[in-house]
Amino acid sequence: MTQPIKAPIKTLLVANRGEIALRIMRTARDRGLGVVAVYSDADAGAAHVRFADHAVRIGPSPAAQSYLSTKAILKAAQQAGADAIHPGYGFLSENAGFAAACANAGLVFVGPSPEVISLMGDKARAREAMKRAGVPVVPGFEGMADDAALLAEADAIGFPVMIKAAAGGGGKGMRLVTSREGFAEALTLARSEARAAFDDDKIILEKAVTQARHVEIQVMADHHGNVIHLGERDCSVQRRHQKVIEESPGPTMTPDLRARMGDTAVRAAQAVGYVGAGTVEFLLDGDGNFYFLEMNTRLQVEHPVTEMVTGLDLVALQLLVAEGAAVPVTLDDVRITGWAMEARLYAEDPTMGFLPSAGRIMAWRPAPEPLARTDAGIATGDIVSAFYDPMLAKVIAFGETRDAARQALIAALGETVILGPVTNRDFLIGVLRSEAFADGLADTGWLDGADMAALLPPPMTPDQRAVVAAVAFHAEADRNRAHALDIPDELMGWSSAGEPTTVLDLEIDGEPCRFMVHQSGPDMLRVVTPDADDVVTGQGRDMRVNGALAGIVEVRATAQTLDVVSTSRTIRASFPGLGGGAGAGGDGGQVAAPMHGILTGVHVTDGDRVQAGDALMVLEAMKMQHQIRATRPGIIRDLTAQAGAQVAQGALLCRVEDEGGDDAAG
């Protein structure tokens, strides 16, 4: 057993970035500790840097040269006088070598021992350890084998199978394969993604448990042999193995099942001598059988829902344990009260296959705190970089019942303003409102098989209340600004004859529309389109269209766009001819980069013939691998893409020319 630390921590360096760095720093500061931030060039002005007492640059923007550099982080700790390091999650949080290097440098590592991290971080060894401890595991294969042998093992297990990176989690290096025909390509992608994320491309196979729920148990253990669990979290709502919505308690949990799963998780932690906060993850089938998936030897993204229903601060418990104290509560002290739900707000475009989105945040305003807790690492004016994970914030709501928590989270997301990069805010609202989620029926395969169109707002139309109110708001604001500057109405496009009127041309979802805005009274506007004549009254949040609340949360105008945030959707309208809302893509046969990133593989050369669906190249962005495929048959021309090259969104990579000489869009 690890010997307890004798001295309390005085200065904590957080070896991470974004929302988790800020969340850890806040608890540390509440405990009277000094807090140190580290940052890459891309994060020089980031929120976690501004919050810290001291900040140290650790390298260039790529994570491999900064946040994944043990040498740079240890040097920063020495420079800042830190005596402890909290790794957060991701990056070096489950790196045994980093934990050992901290200990060798005389620094307290807030987490388990290097030996335990190494054991539980290797899925193959972890599975064997759990078998010895009597913990049920999913049937699979965890030995060393070449690709041909792995295919044979997959045949023996029986499809569908899961290909998993042995060295990590978080959905990286993970692929579901339903038949042997798709195995080779999925294996190549999984290995590549695992190598990029964990510097280790070892793979294990597991039988895919269909129609299962993903249920994890939070454990807390100390140096004195005490191990308790803090209940469960249901993380079944996932897209491509990435968690989207988490909740505690689980909608299918019973007291008996919680006791059995909790006891099993405690036994798993005890079997490996675990110390600190950890999560034992299980697959739960419809018959109440559960199987060990993995153990995350760190704080989880979704830990706030456990904090809300137990009233415990998990980071505070981590720091106490790291100082050598005993866990200050027993299992009998833990009470699960009410319900909590968390939604992950990502910079990604659900209408474009969830491609990550980068750029400057033009407006950020979280929901008011009584409505929800928001853990964020961003501010208005910050740049969302393509170098890191696209998660921007977590929105967490509480209710006395599950439906109360669900409704509170819908309301909180509706009050959340984020403009700039495209986000999944509207998609999250759609998921929470869906019948399957509301009824607690969503399993791990539900979201990937769901009708995405049903979870997203339908195409905008000019007569919808939020658009009408925003147009009126913008026109009136322009007129007020002109009056403040003594600019005549006529020069602003307003007519002084009869009702003051202005004309506003916009494109909404690519469709042009002309709005005629008439000043009908001191607090009344008429907005006329070819299909409607609407009366707008009120100001700001109280704006009404034909007497009904418009649900406006925010309106922002630039030279190119009119951005509108309502309680149910985010709308970007553009002024024609100015390029607002244009996205990256290809036409005339051009194949363009859909986002900023690094080309990790180019599978074609000039003159190659390709078929629709053929993989042309692989783009790595925001810690994920994305296949760029041909959309129709043709011949590769003007190939500029090179493996290892960094490309900007919209950069031309090649053309696809059809056999007759005409270009085919890629």
Order of alpha helices (4+ residues) and beta strands (2+ residues): beta-alpha-beta-alpha-beta-alpha-beta-alpha-beta-alpha-alpha-beta-alpha-beta-beta-alpha-beta-beta-beta-beta-alpha-beta-beta-alpha-alpha-beta-beta-beta-beta-beta-beta-beta-beta-alpha-beta-alpha-alpha-alpha-alpha-alpha-beta-beta-beta-beta-beta-beta-beta-beta-beta-beta-beta-beta-beta-beta-beta-beta-beta-beta
